[in-house]
Structure formats: C-alpha cells, structure tokens
C-alpha cells in the first residue's frame, strides 16, 4: 500500500498498529500458532490419502470479482492454487473485471482468460461487491457456486474435498468449511467451526469461508440482490437459506485462508466502513422475513459495544406465563420428577419454568425478555441457559457439550468473565448440548414430557438429561450470555457420579456430540487441536433439520 508522506504522518498510530498486528504472528509466532502450523501440516498429509477422487465435471463454479483494490500478487497466488488443482478443467471459474484500471491487473486477467474453463467478464465501472457477485452468479453454469475473494487463498486440495463432501452428503443445498488466516505464506488463527447452528448464525457470519450453494437455489432466493448488504453478501445468502428452511452441511476441514493485509477486513473491519451497516441490514431483513419487527430491534451487542457484533433485543411487551423455581443447594440432588405437576400446569398455559440457584445473583433485569426472545426467534428451542461466574470473575457455566472433559463439560470453564472465548463464542448466543439448571429457562411442555419419560433424576443434573432428550426429539438447547449471574457455588459438586455413569450408559450414542463443538478440537483441553487419529476424513453425516 502506497501512502503520501502527509497521509502517513496523519495515520501513523493506525499504520503502526496495523503493521504490528499483521507481523506479530509472522515474526513471533505464539505457541498456539506453532501448534496449528504443525497440526495443519500433518492434516494436509493425511488428506492426500483420504480424498483421492477427482472433481467431477459440471459440479463447481468459482465466483470472483476483481477490482483495483485487489493486490495483484495475491490474485496470482489464488490463481496458481486453482490452476494446480483444476488441471483437468472440470471446475469453472467465473471472473469479473469489476471496473479495473490498473494495466498489470487487467493484463493478468486477460492471461487467465486463455484457460478454457475461465469465464472473464468486464464492467466498465466498479459495481460493488454484491452486484459483482450477482453478475458472476448469473453467468455461472455448474451445479454449485463457490464465492472466492480475489486476495484470499484456497488450500491445494480444497476443490477435491468440497466435491467429495457434496457427493457424500447427497448433494445438499449448501455447505461450508473451516478456515484460517494467512499473512504472506504463514497460516494462523484457524476457525474450527460448529455444525449448522441458526442461533450462532444470527449472531455472526461464521459460515463465510468456504461456502458452496446450489446455483439454482441461490438464484431462486435472490442471492446478491440487496445493495444494503454490500459488506456481508455471503451472510445474507446463508440467512436466506435458513429462512427458506435449509440447513447447510459443515465440512470440518480447513479449506480456505482469509488474507490479512492493510486493506482487508481480516485485518481490521474498519477498512470497510460500510460493514456495520450491511450486517445490521442482514439481521433486519431476517426480522422482517419472520414478521418480528414489532417485537425486536437490532442493537449493538452490549458485550462487544462499538464493534461489528449484534444482538436481537426483545421489546418488553407481551410477557409469557413464567414460574420461577429456586433451587437450594440442599435440594440439588432431589428427584426432579417432583416438578411434574407444576410443569403440566404451566404447559397448559403455554408457559415456561425458570430454574435459578438459591444463591445466584442475577446481573441483568431483562433476562426474562432475553429468554422469551430466543424461544420466539428459534421455535425449536426447548431450553435456554445462562452464564455463571464466581465473585473472582471466573466462569463456571457457559454452555456444555457431551463428551468434553468426561460426560458433559464446559470448555469455557475457568476463563475470566472478561475473556470473549474462542472466536467470541462466550459472548454470543449459540446452540449447545446442554445448560445448567443453576440458571435456565425451559419450555414447560418439553419439561413435562421429559419428566414423564425419565426415571429418578436429580435437579442438579436435569439440564444434562434435557440436552439428551432435546437431541433425540429434534429440539434445541441454547446458551445466552445475556442470562448472567454470580454464584460462589460450583454446581458440579452436586452431580452424583452414579447418575453421570448411568446417563453415559443410556446415551452412549450421543457422546461425544460434535454438532456444536468441532471434531477437530480436543475433548480434554479447551479449544486445543484434536489428535489427528480422532478426525475421520468423511465422518457419517447426521443431518438435523431445524425450523427456520
């Protein structure tokens, strides 16, 4: 990036900050970065043996819009990656010269057009990201579209793995992969993602790279037609898919690298000032499509204020029937079936029960509205649980996963409450295997049904049993950081080892639960890399249809 001396002097703080940020992991890699580079190197070697089938013709159309801000060196790196893995020419690459004026850039695009599988088109002026992608979509001819930014990078086996997953999953409407970031030739900060999660999707565009969508469905749903979503076109597309009732398949392999450089949002979202407005537009459209604008507003997340993170704020109107059950420590191991009469009574009123530990100090007065909102936004939700920290500010509860750390653990446990967690997941609403009855709200009809089917279980462990029953009945368990409380009691001390063992035996087929905690992450250490032997190249797919 070239700057005049006057502009450089005016921007020295930001310039230095950005340079240091981009170089830190390159020059002084952390232990985590070093671990990842070793991990991905081993995984790439394994993938050569696991994914051997060639990409079938007519399956994939890559879409790339190139503009003057696309650095030529990175476009060449991307092109070389695609050329090397598309030697048979079975994939199509739709390239748009989006009003480019730099002679070298235009000359290189012309060279690429000599490949018979490259479609090169030109706009005389830059029509923007959304319109550029829409034009590429309309020119594509293959079954799936795969948007790729001109300055990013595809792993050398990305197309082969993507096509293998498409075939293995039975040609689903949409898929997305894991991703990492790249500075120069160095890879770091992998995002090993959860499976399809509408709750997390409504909080962040975690599905962005690498995404593949059936071309005809993308056109049908109006992909890349809303100029208000200029900075978030792929998020808008996947939200449209969700609203149409589709669930995307997760590919637990790192296929895409988000390039970090001075002009990229991977480095700093402020490089594209319109990103905030476009993200809000995506979420506002979601509310409009669900006819919920009278009950919700889209607000900046109070936990990530001033950043490009959002929260659906439920208006305090039309309260639902709610009964609060305070659980004293002395009664934590009591038989939960004693709640059956109350659960049935509240179910008849289409209401809810709230479980709150006797010593829990609630931090937000609007917690009931937060819970009501999640049940309305995601109608398949059966239970919503909150975040618990002790007075030292250490997290003890923030959503749990079957199989982590034993039968059902919380990988965020032990973090300071000021730590946003892995890719800010501790500060975002998301689906989980289970939540604790130390602070939770449950649909009364679901609870009545659950208690009817179960033998004697404890109040302390009820949340774990609810998670298993939700899994089996197609319901959802949701964690929200906006249900937050303080407690000096560690609820795990009330868990009966015999009950845990019984649960594990009855629900052996659910453990571990990789829906919302990546199979590439360790089940012993929080958000560490898994032993490669535990990562199947093409794991059996358990598809869970969810209500939009």
Secondary structure by P-SEA (a helix, b strand, c coil): ccccaaaaaacaaaaaaaaaaaccccccccaaaaaaaaaaaaaaaaaaaccccccccccbbbbbbbcccccaaaaaaaaaaaaaaaccccbbbbbbccccccaaaaaaaaaaaccccbbbbbbcccccaaaaaaaaaaaccccbbbbbccccccccaaaaaaaaaaaaaccccbbbbbbccccccccccccccccccaaaaaccccccccccccaaaaaaacccccccccccaaaaaaaaaaaabbbbbbcccccccccccccccccccccccaaaaaaaaaaaaaaaaacccccbbbbcccccccccccccccccccccbbbbbbbcccccccccccaaaaaaaaaaaccbbbbbcccccccccaaaaaaaaaaaacccccbbbbbbbccccccccccccccccccccccccccccccccccccccbbbbccbbbcccccccaaaaaaaaaacccccccaaaaaaaaaaaaabbbbbbbccccccccccccccccaaaaaaaaaaaccccccccccccccccccccccccccccccccccccccccc
